[in-house]
Amino acid sequence: MTAVLKTIDIILVALMVTAAAWTFKVKYEAESLEAQVASFDRKAQLERETISLLDADWSLLNQPDRLQRLAEAFKGDLALEPVQPQQIIEPEELPAVPIDIVPSPTASLGGYAEASKTKVR
């Protein structure tokens, strides 16, 4: 009887040690995942702050008064002139450019294709 109880005791102790080890492993995996989530949250917050800063910078750079001062300062260098009404046309009024569907046999292949020894057909 005592031998059976000792065997059951050994099995129960082994089962408890295994359960404790498994619990320990799960706990540290959960802590690791929690640390990753916190890291992602910090990165996302940093990205949100960066986007907010860039939005503020963009709105500052696009202020009409600033753009007007820049246009006036560089008017001579860039030959900027106000748009005249006759310059605005509809897309249908643009001249049509013919498209060459079949390339000419003397056309350059360009880039890597021309430099390679492989024949392109």
C-alpha positions, 0 to 999 in steps of 0.5 A, a space after each residue: 500500500 505504501 509503495 502505491 502511495 509513494 508512486 502516486 505521490 511521485 507522479 503528483 509531484 512530477 505533475 505539479 512541477 510540470 504544471 509550474 514550469 508550463 505556467 512559468 513559460 506562459 507567464 514570460 511569453 505573455 510578458 514578452 508579448 505585452 512588451 512588444 505591444 507597448 513598443 508598438 504603441 510607443 512607435 505609433 505614438 511617435 509616428 502620430 506626433 511626427 505626422 502632426 508636426 509635419 502637418 503643422 510645418 506644411 500649413 506654415 509653408 503653404 500660408 498665402 502671405 509667405 507664398 506671395 512674398 516668395 513669388 515677389 522675391 523670385 519674380 525676376 529669377 523665375 519670370 513668374 507672371 499671373 495666369 491669363 484667362 486665355 491660357 486656361 483651356 479644356 483637355 479636348 483643346 490639347 493637341 493630340 500626339 500620335 502614338 507609335 504602337 510598333 517600335 521601329 527596328 532601329 529603336 534603342 532598347 535602353 537600360 540593361 536590355 541594351 547592355 546585356 548579351 541576351 537577345 530581346 525579341 
